[in-house]
């Protein structure tokens, strides 16, 4: 009996593999990564965030590009603290080469040191990634944890990418979270197997 139970658990885990398969049916379908033009993404990122037109994203520009800043360890290949179009292109190509369709994703939100319940968390893809990367949302529970999903898309999960993160909580029509975390967000997150926070957990500590 124990052996049959172990076999079933292994089968169930296989069915929710982050490698992009879905369903415990006889004919599971492959979930392909979104079609991103890596070169266009690189040039688009520079066009969007390189406000001083020196060909790189750096300094104060990074402060306005939270998604890129969150991924510097993976994007900034030469460690100069600046991001070029080529580096963005190479990172996007690495996502594509991973063949990952969608990944399970959750995060924890605290506000002034306490869990923030009933807040809406939105992972909004950077526009330079194109139209195929979709936004994901989730609502925090009493512990401040939210599971991110793409509305009306199954199986659940989030595609690899760079995302602006917006966190909002409305009470009687009044926003409880400062604009720097929603309408003018400084928050960002990379979603990828080796992205910061994917193993230890993604935490947003709002002040």
Protein Blocks (a to p, Z undefined) as FASTA:
>chain_A
ZZmmmmmmmmmmmmmccnopacjdfbdcddddddddfklmmmmmmmmmmmnonopaehjl
mmmmmmlmmmmmmmmmnonopacfklmmmmmmmmmmnopabdcddddddeehiacehiac
dddddfklojmlccddddddfkopacdddehiacedddeddddddddddeehiafbdfkl
mmmccbdcdddfklghklnopadddZZ
